[in-house]
Amino acid sequence: MDELTYHAILNRLGLESASPKTSADWLIHWRELAHVTSGITTEDPRFESVMRWLNACDVAFSLGSWDTFCEAAAEVKRVLGASAE
């Protein structure tokens, strides 16, 4: 189910009209992701899922797709059990 949701979010990238964000907005959220993922190792059973969602964040960032980025970031936090703000 996790992987299907991941693909659904990536497929939606071309359909959304992203609201432009400043570099500071992106940086704040990337730093938060860095904080919640620090300490994750390849031995952690959540590693694959976390990396898949971080990849979705990266693709969304590259395309300037803020809403998709935020959804993928929320999934990273969900997988890790971190609070989504």
Sequence and secondary structure as in RCSB ss.txt:
>XXXX:A:sequence
MDELTYHAILNRLGLESASPKTSADWLIHWRELAHVTSGITTEDPRFESVMRWLNACDVAFSLGSWDTFCEAAAE
VKRVLGASAE
>XXXX:A:secstr
 HHHHHHHHHHHGGG       HHHHHHHHHHHHHHHTT  TTSTTHHHHHHHHHHHHHHHHTT HHHHHHHHHH
HHHHHT    
